[in-house]
Amino acid sequence: MTSAPLRTSVIGSYPFPGWLEFASQHLAEFGSADLAEMQDDAARAAIGDQLDAGLDVITDGEQTRFDFNLSFYGFIEGIALEPASPRRFGPPAHDQRGKHAIVGELRAPRGLGAVEEFQRLQRLAGGTGRRLKVSVPGPYTLSGRLAPNTQYADRYAITEALLPIVRKEIDDLVKAGCEEICVDEPSMSCYGFREDTRRFVDLFNRTVEAGHGRTRICTHLCFGNFKGHPVGFRKYAPLFPAFLDLHADEVHVEMANREYAELEVIKPMAERYDVAVGIIDVKSYYIESVANVADAIRACLKHAPADRLVFAPDCGLSQTARWAAKQKLANMVEGARVVRKELGL
C-alpha cells in the first residue's frame, strides 16, 4: 500500500490542552456525560490543530489515554495496581516507574479500546478528507512494565500472552474500517542491540497478520521519550537486515534528535516499504524552521525516492508543549510543500 509522495504524518499522541491536564487530576468530580463531552472536546482540539497545520494523516491525539502504552493495562485482566516508584528522588527517568504484578491470566474480553477511539475519530474527522490513523502498542512494548511470575516466566512469555490480544484489536480495527494502524514497538528498537532481532520480526509479523494486506500497517521504532529522556542504545544498525522483513507498509525511524545519524539506513528500508523519517525533534524546544525541514527532506531524497518517503515528528508529541507542537507541525508541513513544489509534485 503506497502513499502520496512526501506526505506528512504524526505518530499518535498530541499534547493535552491545559484544561484537560487539570481535569484529569479531578476526574471524580465529573459525571459520565461530562467525561464523554470532555473526551470529544479534547479530540476536537487535537484534530483541529492537526488540520490547521495541514497534515495529510491525522489521529485523535490519543486524548483519552494517559499514556500511549500503559493506558491499555486498564483493559487487561490479570494485572495488579502499579507498585510504588522504586526511585522517588533525583532526576526524572524511566527507572522511577515501577512494574505491575501479574495476578492472573492475561485477558482482554472487552478489547483494548482502540476501536472506540477510531470510531470517535471517524465521527469527528471522517469528513475532513484526511487519512485517519490509530496507534496501538505492540505486544513486546506492552509487556515492558509487567513483572514476570511463575505463570509467565519472562518478558517473552508475557509478550506471547499479549500477542493474540493485540492481534485481535488490529482485526477489530480493520473490520471497523480503520485505514491506517500504527503498531508502536519502540522497545524493539531500544533493545534490538542485545536481543534476537529475527525473533522480534517473527513477533511483529504474527501480531499484524490480521491487518497485513487489508489496511495500511505502520510501525514506530524510536528510542524512548520519558520527560525528554531516551532509553536504550540509540542505533538502528543492529536491527538490520532482519527488520527489512517486517510485514509493514510504513516504518518510522527517529532521526532529528539523533542529528540524522545513520540516515543512509533509509535506502534499504525504502526498497521494502515506505519510510517515515522523524524530522521534528519532540525533545527540543528549538522550532525547526521551514528551511530546516526542507533541507532535511532534500537530504532524505539522496537516499530514497519521494514516493517512498513520509515525514513526521521523531515520536509522539504528548510530552511537548502544545504551542511548540503546533508551530513545529506547521513548519514541517510547509517544508514538505516547498520541496514538493521544487520537484513538481
C-alpha positions as CSV (number, residue, x, y, z in Angstrom):
1,M,0.0,0.0,0.0
2,T,1.9,3.0,-1.3
3,S,1.3,6.6,-0.1
4,A,1.4,10.0,-1.7
5,P,5.0,11.4,-2.2
6,L,6.5,13.3,0.7
7,R,3.3,13.0,2.8
8,T,3.2,14.4,6.3
9,S,2.0,12.4,9.3
10,V,2.2,12.1,13.1
11,I,3.0,9.2,15.4
12,G,-0.1,9.2,17.5
13,S,-0.1,11.3,20.7
14,Y,-0.6,15.1,20.9
15,P,-0.3,17.5,23.9
16,F,-3.3,17.7,26.2
17,P,-5.0,21.1,26.4
18,G,-4.2,22.7,29.7
19,W,-7.8,22.3,30.9
20,L,-7.7,18.6,30.3
21,E,-4.4,18.3,32.3
22,F,-6.3,20.0,35.2
23,A,-9.5,18.0,34.8
24,S,-7.6,14.7,34.7
25,Q,-6.5,15.4,38.2
26,H,-10.1,15.8,39.3
27,L,-12.0,13.1,37.4
28,A,-14.0,12.1,40.4
29,E,-15.8,15.4,40.3
30,F,-17.2,14.8,36.8
31,G,-20.2,12.7,35.8
32,S,-20.2,10.1,32.9
33,A,-21.8,12.5,30.5
34,D,-19.3,15.2,31.5
35,L,-16.4,12.9,30.8
36,A,-17.8,11.9,27.4
37,E,-18.2,15.5,26.5
38,M,-14.6,16.2,27.7
39,Q,-13.2,13.4,25.5
40,D,-14.9,14.7,22.4
41,D,-13.8,18.3,23.1
42,A,-10.2,17.2,23.7
43,A,-10.2,15.1,20.5
44,R,-11.6,18.1,18.5
45,A,-8.9,20.3,19.8
46,A,-6.1,17.9,18.7
47,I,-7.8,17.2,15.4
48,G,-8.2,21.0,14.8
49,D,-4.5,21.7,15.5
50,Q,-3.5,19.0,13.0
51,L,-5.9,20.2,10.4
52,D,-4.6,23.8,10.9
53,A,-1.1,22.5,10.4
54,G,-2.2,20.9,7.1
55,L,-1.1,17.3,7.8
56,D,-2.0,14.6,5.4
57,V,-2.6,12.0,8.1
58,I,-4.2,12.8,11.5
59,T,-5.0,11.0,14.7
60,D,-7.2,11.8,17.7
61,G,-4.1,12.8,19.6
62,E,-4.6,9.9,22.0
63,Q,-6.5,12.4,24.1
64,T,-8.4,9.7,26.0
65,R,-5.2,7.9,27.1
66,F,-2.9,8.8,30.0
67,D,0.0,7.1,28.2
68,F,0.5,5.6,24.7
69,N,1.1,2.2,26.2
70,L,0.1,2.0,29.9
71,S,-3.5,3.1,29.4
72,F,-4.1,-0.3,27.8
73,Y,-3.4,-2.1,31.1
74,G,-6.8,-0.9,32.3
75,F,-8.4,-3.1,29.7
76,I,-6.4,-6.2,30.5
77,E,-7.5,-8.6,33.2
78,G,-4.8,-10.2,35.5
79,I,-2.8,-7.0,36.2
80,A,-2.5,-5.5,39.7
81,L,-2.2,-1.8,40.5
82,E,1.2,-0.3,40.0
83,P,3.5,-0.5,43.0
84,A,5.3,2.5,44.5
85,S,8.1,4.0,42.4
86,P,11.4,2.3,43.1
87,R,13.2,5.6,43.0
88,R,11.3,8.7,44.0
89,F,14.1,11.3,44.2
90,G,16.6,12.6,41.9
91,P,16.4,13.4,38.1
92,P,13.3,12.1,36.3
93,A,14.0,9.0,34.3
94,H,12.5,5.6,33.2
95,D,13.7,3.8,36.4
96,Q,11.2,5.8,38.5
97,R,8.3,3.9,37.1
98,G,7.6,0.6,38.8
99,K,6.3,-2.6,37.3
100,H,2.8,-4.1,37.6
101,A,2.4,-7.5,39.1
102,I,0.6,-10.1,37.1
103,V,-2.0,-11.8,39.4
104,G,-4.0,-13.9,36.9
105,E,-4.4,-14.9,33.3
106,L,-3.8,-12.0,30.9
107,R,-7.1,-11.5,29.0
108,A,-8.9,-8.6,27.4
109,P,-12.5,-9.6,26.9
110,R,-13.6,-6.0,26.2
111,G,-10.8,-5.4,23.7
112,L,-8.3,-2.7,24.2
113,G,-10.5,0.4,23.5
114,A,-8.7,1.3,20.2
115,V,-11.9,0.6,18.2
116,E,-13.9,3.1,20.3
117,E,-11.1,5.7,19.7
118,F,-11.2,5.1,16.0
119,Q,-15.0,5.5,15.9
120,R,-14.7,8.8,17.8
121,L,-12.0,10.0,15.3
122,Q,-14.1,8.9,12.4
123,R,-17.2,10.7,13.8
124,L,-15.3,13.9,14.4
125,A,-12.9,13.9,11.4
126,G,-14.4,11.5,8.9
127,G,-15.4,14.3,6.5
128,T,-12.1,16.2,6.5
129,G,-10.5,14.3,3.6
130,R,-7.5,13.3,5.7
131,R,-6.2,9.8,6.3
132,L,-7.2,8.7,9.8
133,K,-4.7,6.7,11.9
134,V,-4.9,4.8,15.1
135,S,-1.9,3.6,17.1
136,V,-1.7,0.5,19.3
137,P,1.3,-0.7,21.2
138,G,2.9,-3.9,20.0
139,P,2.9,-6.8,22.5
140,Y,6.7,-6.6,23.2
141,T,6.5,-3.0,24.2
142,L,3.2,-3.6,26.0
143,S,4.9,-6.3,28.1
144,G,7.7,-3.9,29.3
145,R,6.1,-2.8,32.6
146,L,4.8,-6.2,33.6
147,A,6.8,-8.3,36.1
148,P,7.3,-12.0,35.3
149,N,5.9,-14.6,37.7
150,T,5.5,-18.4,37.8
151,Q,2.9,-18.4,35.1
152,Y,4.7,-16.0,32.8
153,A,8.4,-16.8,33.3
154,D,10.0,-13.9,31.3
155,R,9.2,-11.0,29.1
156,Y,8.8,-13.2,26.0
157,A,6.3,-15.4,27.8
158,I,4.3,-12.2,28.7
159,T,4.6,-11.0,25.1
160,E,3.2,-14.2,23.7
161,A,0.2,-13.9,26.1
162,L,-0.4,-10.4,24.9
163,L,0.2,-11.0,21.2
164,P,-3.3,-12.5,20.4
165,I,-4.9,-9.7,22.3
166,V,-3.2,-7.0,20.2
167,R,-3.8,-9.1,17.0
168,K,-7.5,-9.2,17.7
169,E,-7.6,-5.5,18.3
170,I,-6.0,-5.0,14.9
171,D,-8.5,-7.3,13.3
172,D,-11.4,-5.4,15.0
173,L,-10.0,-2.1,13.8
174,V,-9.8,-3.4,10.2
175,K,-13.4,-4.6,10.5
176,A,-14.4,-1.2,11.8
177,G,-12.9,0.5,8.7
178,C,-9.6,1.8,10.0
179,E,-7.4,2.6,7.0
180,E,-4.2,3.1,8.9
181,I,-2.9,1.3,12.0
182,C,0.4,2.1,13.6
183,V,1.8,-0.7,15.8
184,D,4.2,1.1,18.2
185,E,7.2,-1.1,19.1
186,P,9.9,1.3,20.5
187,S,11.1,-1.5,22.9
188,M,12.2,-3.5,19.9
189,S,14.4,-0.6,18.7
190,C,15.6,0.2,22.2
191,Y,16.8,-3.4,22.9
192,G,17.5,-4.8,19.5
193,F,21.2,-4.4,20.1
194,R,21.1,-7.2,22.7
195,E,18.1,-9.3,21.6
196,D,17.4,-11.7,18.7
197,T,16.1,-9.4,16.0
198,R,14.7,-12.3,14.0
199,R,12.6,-13.2,17.0
200,F,11.4,-9.6,17.1
201,V,10.4,-9.8,13.4
202,D,8.5,-13.0,14.0
203,L,6.6,-11.5,16.9
204,F,5.7,-8.4,14.9
205,N,4.6,-10.3,11.8
206,R,2.4,-12.7,13.8
207,T,0.9,-9.6,15.6
208,V,-0.1,-7.8,12.4
209,E,-1.2,-10.8,10.3
210,A,-4.8,-9.8,10.9
211,G,-4.2,-6.5,9.1
212,H,-1.4,-7.1,6.7
213,G,-2.7,-6.6,3.2
214,R,-6.1,-5.4,4.5
215,T,-5.1,-2.0,5.7
216,R,-2.0,0.2,5.9
217,I,0.2,-1.2,8.7
218,C,2.8,1.1,10.1
219,T,5.3,0.7,13.0
220,H,7.1,3.2,15.1
221,L,10.7,2.4,16.1
222,C,12.3,5.1,18.4
223,F,14.5,5.1,21.4
224,G,12.0,6.2,24.1
225,N,10.9,9.6,25.4
226,F,10.1,10.0,29.1
227,K,10.3,13.6,30.2
228,G,12.6,14.3,27.3
229,H,14.9,11.3,28.0
230,P,15.6,8.4,25.7
231,V,16.4,4.9,26.9
232,G,18.5,2.2,25.2
233,F,21.3,2.0,22.7
234,R,20.3,4.6,20.1
235,K,21.5,2.8,16.9
236,Y,19.4,1.3,14.1
237,A,22.2,-0.7,12.6
238,P,21.6,-3.7,15.0
239,L,18.1,-4.1,13.7
240,F,19.1,-4.7,10.1
241,P,18.9,-6.6,7.8
242,A,16.4,-8.5,9.9
243,F,13.9,-5.7,10.1
244,L,13.7,-5.4,6.4
245,D,11.4,-8.4,6.7
246,L,8.8,-6.7,8.8
247,H,5.3,-7.0,7.3
248,A,4.7,-3.3,7.3
249,D,3.7,-0.7,4.7
250,E,5.5,2.1,6.6
251,V,8.3,2.0,9.2
252,H,9.1,5.1,11.2
253,V,12.6,6.0,12.4
254,E,13.8,8.7,14.8
255,M,16.3,11.0,13.1
256,A,16.0,14.6,14.1
257,N,17.1,14.2,17.8
258,R,19.9,12.0,16.6
259,E,21.2,14.7,14.2
260,Y,20.3,12.4,11.3
261,A,22.9,9.8,12.2
262,E,22.5,6.7,10.1
263,L,20.3,8.5,7.6
264,E,21.7,6.1,5.0
265,V,19.7,3.3,6.6
266,I,16.5,4.6,4.9
267,K,17.9,3.4,1.5
268,P,17.5,-0.3,2.0
269,M,14.3,0.3,4.0
270,A,12.7,2.2,1.1
271,E,13.3,-0.8,-1.1
272,R,11.0,-2.8,1.1
273,Y,8.4,-0.3,2.4
274,D,7.7,3.3,2.9
275,V,9.9,5.1,5.4
276,A,8.6,7.7,7.8
277,V,11.5,9.9,8.8
278,G,11.4,11.7,12.1
279,I,12.4,15.3,11.1
280,I,10.9,17.1,14.1
281,D,12.7,16.8,17.4
282,V,10.0,16.4,20.1
283,K,12.6,16.6,22.9
284,S,13.8,20.1,21.9
285,Y,12.1,23.4,22.1
286,Y,14.0,24.7,19.1
287,I,11.3,25.3,16.5
288,E,12.6,23.8,13.2
289,S,12.2,26.5,10.5
290,V,10.6,25.8,7.1
291,A,14.1,25.9,5.7
292,N,15.4,23.4,8.2
293,V,12.7,21.0,7.3
294,A,13.2,21.5,3.6
295,D,16.9,20.8,3.9
296,A,16.2,17.6,5.9
297,I,13.8,16.4,3.2
298,R,16.3,17.1,0.5
299,A,18.9,15.1,2.4
300,C,16.5,12.2,2.7
301,L,15.8,12.3,-1.1
302,K,19.5,11.4,-1.6
303,H,18.8,8.0,-0.2
304,A,15.1,7.3,-1.1
305,P,12.6,8.3,-3.7
306,A,9.8,10.8,-2.9
307,D,7.1,8.2,-3.3
308,R,8.6,6.1,-0.5
309,L,9.1,9.0,2.0
310,V,6.8,10.1,4.8
311,F,7.7,12.8,7.3
312,A,6.7,13.1,10.9
313,P,8.0,14.1,14.4
314,D,10.5,11.8,16.0
315,C,7.9,10.4,18.4
316,G,4.5,11.2,19.8
317,L,4.0,14.9,20.8
318,S,2.4,14.2,24.2
319,Q,5.4,15.5,26.2
320,T,5.9,18.6,24.1
321,A,4.1,21.8,25.0
322,R,1.1,22.5,22.7
323,W,2.3,25.9,21.5
324,A,5.6,24.3,20.3
325,A,3.9,21.3,18.8
326,K,1.6,23.5,16.7
327,Q,4.4,25.5,15.3
328,K,6.6,22.5,14.7
329,L,3.9,20.7,12.7
330,A,3.0,23.8,10.7
331,N,6.6,24.3,9.7
332,M,7.0,20.6,8.9
333,V,4.1,20.6,6.5
334,E,5.2,23.9,4.9
335,G,8.8,22.5,4.4
336,A,7.3,19.5,2.6
337,R,5.3,21.7,0.4
338,V,8.4,23.7,-0.5
339,V,10.2,20.5,-1.7
340,R,7.1,19.1,-3.4
341,K,6.9,22.4,-5.5
342,E,10.6,22.1,-6.3
343,L,10.0,18.5,-7.6
344,G,6.9,19.5,-9.5
345,L,4.7,17.2,-7.4
